[in-house]
């Protein structure tokens, strides 16, 4: 309805302008000169030309695409406003070359771009649909792809000739856009061929399709990035910074880097998938409340290792040397987080994201960091002192005790130390019962003291570890406080 109102106003204003020109001028040539010299008349005529272009686009859209879906209309409108605003930003750089030819080139660029977008959306819909399209769809797609491919080549040839004859002008910007459209058209053609082949062999699942699509998108981003870099170099040399392409350069570069990182992570995640992700057992499948794979929305069934899956056609190799016997396409696979998915669904998901579709936990587990226990530098010294005290004749292992009052614990004797022969004072056979009882009490007291000393040594080691951590974290005051606390506890234990 809005298009009809816009067309009626444009047609009425154009008719009035032409009739006024012929009324004021005697012949056709004079009227044409008057219309071309009048700014108001030129604006009215340009507006009518835009309306005619919209009508032509509507007619071609009905021929090659038929009725557009609501999602396609919304996406085209969103991208249309972005493209118009970015192209108008180029006027700040080429403001001296704004004329009628610029308007014609701008309208033709928008006109051709819209058909590139529609073709890309139809190929994307072709990838999402389950039933193969009819012959009319293929005839339309082949026709429109051929036309826009030839149109892109003609526009690139015209822009190149203009730049070579007149130097780098505003046509240089349009040539860059034409090259980008040519790369986009090549990507659409490759995806169309890929989807057509996938629908041709619809009876079996083709795991390599998503991989080929990923490589096509990666190559497309690389060619676009090269085109943007070349345009930036030429424009910075002759004109200045092209503000209108900065957003596209940034998004293309980010997309290319992201795809490269995803490719590396995908190869890591899919390496030895049958060993990395074990098959779900019968008990695990029976314990599931919902056996639907959330990626493909189909039910999962338990399969033995050599049981053929419904949809597998003979031996299949997943690109890593693993065949269908080891991991069929429909075999449920369990991730490290415990969630279960189809084998081929998991592989296609990992090409885009390396996280669990349910809990978003990374499927690539980082190797655990080796934790080295902190060593007490005084432990060897303390051990040597203890051994020296034990080797002294008639000396106790504890200060201030000797003879029968300090019986060493045989279980706690340092390794390598020979067992001492029992002396007269240590022989309990010649000692009265009261003496034996007092010797046993002293023995238990010695063991308790030994355990207390060990606890103090452990506490001292912990205090020294805290001091080291504080020094590493840049807090020497906290480190000194921890050391002082450890020394105070050690002195307190010794005094006790």
Secondary structure, DSSP 8 states (H G I E B T S, - for coil): -HHHHHHHHHHHHHHHHHHHHHHHSSSHHHHHHHHHH-HHHHHHHHHHHHHHHHHHHHHHHHHHT-S--HHHHHHHHHHHHHHHHHHHHGGGTSGGG-SHHHHHHHHHHHHHHHHHHHHHHHHHHHHH-SS---HHHHHHHHHHHHHHHHHHHHHHHHHHHHHHHH-SSHHHHHHHHHHHHHHHHHHHHHHHHHHHHHHHTTTS--THHHHHHHHHHHHHHHHHHHHHHHHHHHHHHHT---GGGHHHHHHHHHHHHHHHHHHHHHHHHTTTHHHHS-B--HHHHHT-S--EETTTTEE-----TT---TT--S----SSS--TTTS-TT-EEE-TTS-EEEHHHHHHHHTT-SB-TTT--BSS------------TTHHHHHHHHHHHHHSTTB-SSTT-BGGG----GGGS-TT-------TTT-GGGS-HHHHHHHHHHHHHHHHHHHHHHHHHHHHHHHHHHHHHHHHTT-HHHHHHHHHHHHHHHHHHHH-
